[in-house]
Amino acid sequence: MLPKTVITRSPEETEEVGKSLAAAMTDDSTLPPFVAFYGDLGVGKTAFIRGFVSVISPSSAVRSPTFALVNEYRGGARPVFHFDMYRIEDEDDLYSIGFDDYPDRGICLIEWSENIPFALPEEYIRVFIQKTPDDENQRSIMIERIEKTC
């Protein structure tokens, strides 16, 4: 499934792409349980995550964790931890919320991952979402597996 680039034309289509990644992660245990999201404000990161969570934790209602920093969804077989790192400025901010305790406990979905490059694991899935230049309603979504090398 990875890498993959998809064009979507609505929030519902973006949610469908999120569902497909969740299904792939459910079917393939070799995929890392850490997804780093990149993209400007309003490009659809939360819509993608809403679709993802609907597969893993179907009874959960997804909201952006902007002020809470993390939302936990426990309505399925595996817990999902949805982080918003927009206001995180450094390692002290990150570790003061107990971030380092989460990756071993479930699937981590991280919005604004560009703010925490120092905390990304050796292996993760990167999701980059951007508006297309041709149509403001379209999104280009690139999904790829990242494996850091020393």
ChimeraX attribute file (.defattr): number of C-alpha atoms within 10 A of each C-alpha:
attribute: neighborCount
match mode: 1-to-1
recipient: residues
	/A:1	11
	/A:2	13
	/A:3	12
	/A:4	11
	/A:5	14
	/A:6	13
	/A:7	17
	/A:8	19
	/A:9	15
	/A:10	14
	/A:11	20
	/A:12	15
	/A:13	18
	/A:14	28
	/A:15	23
	/A:16	20
	/A:17	22
	/A:18	24
	/A:19	21
	/A:20	16
	/A:21	23
	/A:22	20
	/A:23	14
	/A:24	14
	/A:25	18
	/A:26	15
	/A:27	10
	/A:28	11
	/A:29	9
	/A:30	8
	/A:31	16
	/A:32	18
	/A:33	20
	/A:34	21
	/A:35	27
	/A:36	23
	/A:37	23
	/A:38	21
	/A:39	18
	/A:40	12
	/A:41	10
	/A:42	11
	/A:43	22
	/A:44	21
	/A:45	27
	/A:46	23
	/A:47	23
	/A:48	25
	/A:49	27
	/A:50	25
	/A:51	24
	/A:52	26
	/A:53	29
	/A:54	21
	/A:55	18
	/A:56	23
	/A:57	19
	/A:58	16
	/A:59	13
	/A:60	17
	/A:61	11
	/A:62	19
	/A:63	12
	/A:64	18
	/A:65	18
	/A:66	14
	/A:67	10
	/A:68	9
	/A:69	18
	/A:70	19
	/A:71	18
	/A:72	16
	/A:73	22
	/A:74	17
	/A:75	16
	/A:76	15
	/A:77	10
	/A:78	14
	/A:79	18
	/A:80	26
	/A:81	21
	/A:82	24
	/A:83	23
	/A:84	22
	/A:85	20
	/A:86	18
	/A:87	13
	/A:88	16
	/A:89	11
	/A:90	11
	/A:91	14
	/A:92	9
	/A:93	13
	/A:94	18
	/A:95	13
	/A:96	9
	/A:97	11
	/A:98	9
	/A:99	15
	/A:100	11
	/A:101	9
	/A:102	13
	/A:103	15
	/A:104	10
	/A:105	12
	/A:106	17
	/A:107	22
	/A:108	23
	/A:109	26
	/A:110	26
	/A:111	25
	/A:112	21
	/A:113	23
	/A:114	15
	/A:115	18
	/A:116	17
	/A:117	11
	/A:118	10
	/A:119	13
	/A:120	15
	/A:121	16
	/A:122	11
	/A:123	16
	/A:124	19
	/A:125	22
	/A:126	19
	/A:127	25
	/A:128	19
	/A:129	24
	/A:130	20
	/A:131	20
	/A:132	15
	/A:133	10
	/A:134	8
	/A:135	9
	/A:136	11
	/A:137	13
	/A:138	19
	/A:139	24
	/A:140	18
	/A:141	25
	/A:142	17
	/A:143	22
	/A:144	17
	/A:145	17
	/A:146	17
	/A:147	12
	/A:148	10
	/A:149	6
	/A:150	4
